[in-house]
Amino acid sequence: MSKKKGKPDEVVCRENIVRLKGKRKGGYLKETVRMLKGKVVGYALAYINPRLCGVDNGRVLGYDNAHDYHHRHFMGEVTEVEFVGYDELVSKFEAEVHELWRKEDGE
C-alpha cells in the first residue's frame, strides 16, 4: 500500500486512567502515550494522590519525556533518567508504585 502524498503522518494518542479504591481512594494512575508510525514519541506515566503529595499537582511518582528529555518525578523532585525503551519504563514504574504501596501498608 502506498501512502498518499501530502498526507501528514498519523499520530495516535492513547490515555488510560485507573481510579484507585479502598485506602488509596482519591488517587489514580494515569498513562498517556503518543505514537508515530508505531513508535512511542511521547509519554507520561503518573501515580497521583494529593493525600500523599502536596506538590507537583499531587504527583507522587511519574515519568515523562516532556521538555525534550526523559525524567522522573518523585514527591516534587525531578531527575533526568536514561530511557532504554517504553516497555522497560512501564515495568519500572509499576514496580516502583507497588513498592510505594507496600511501604504505605507497613510491609
N, C-alpha and C positions, 0 to 999 in steps of 0.2 A: 504494500500500500504506500502511496506517495502522499506526502504532506502538501497541502495547498500552499502556494507561495503567498507570502504576506500575512499568513495566519500566525498570531503570536503563540509561543509555546504555552501549553496549558499548565497552570499552577493549581495543584489540588491541595485544598486545605481541610484538615480534619481536627475536630476538637471533641474531647471526651471529658466529662466532669462526673465524678463519683462523690456524692454527698455521704458523709460518714454518719453513723448512727451510734446509739449507746453512749458510752462515756466519751466518745470522740465527736458527739453531736455538735454541729456548728462548724466543724472542719470539713475540708474536702480536698480531693486530689484532682488535679487538672493537667491535661495533656493537650498541647496544640502543636500540630505538625504541618509544615508546608512542604510540598514535594513538587519537583520539576523533573519531568522525564523519568519518573520512578526513583529519583534520588532525593533524600531529605536535604532541603536547603535552609530551612528554618524550623526551630523547635523551642518549646518551653514546657518544662515539667515542674510541677509545684505541689507541695503539701502545704495547704493554707489552713491555719487555725488561729484566729485572733485571740483566743483564750490563752494560747501559749506564747504568742509573739506579738508584741505591741508595735513593732516597726515593720517596714517593708510591706505594708498592706496585709499584715498577718502571715506573710510567707515564712514558714518555719524552715523549709528546705526547698531548694529549687535549682534547676539547671536550665540555661538557655544560651542562645548564641546571638542575642540582640547586641547592638552596638559594635558589630563586626568582630566579636571574639567570643569564645566559649568560656562560660564562667558558672560558678556555683554560688548560690545564696544560702546562708545559714544564719538564722536569727539576726538579720540585719547586716551581716558581714558578707562581702563579695570577694571571691578569689578566682583568679584565672585557672582553668583546668585544661589538660590535654584531651583532645577529642580523638578517640580511637574509632568510634562508629556509633550510630544511633542505638542499635540493639544493645550494645555493651553498656551504653549510658543508661538506658532504661533499666537494665538489670541492676546496675549500681544504685540508681535512685531507689528502686523498690527495696533493695537490701537495706539501704540507709533508713528508709521510712519504717521498715519492720523493726530495725534496731532501736529507733527512737521510741516506737510503741512499746517495745519490751522494757525499756528504761522507765517510761511513763507508768507501766504496770508494776514496776518494782521487781522485775525478774532479774 
